[in-house]
């Protein structure tokens, strides 16, 4: 897997800055990576772009 410390991670603009439960996402090649913002060294989930877009459509 790509080195998570070299990726550009983004947190939702709707996340609070008080240590709330947040996730961060990073795009790499044809994948979207997701991690817990409070555990940057923890596990990373990888999704293809199409399933990720489907997930976002469902949320909207």
Secondary structure, 3 states (H helix, E strand, C coil): CCCHHHCCCEECCCCCCCCCCCEEEEEECCEEEEEECCCCCCCCEEEEHHHHHHHHHHHC
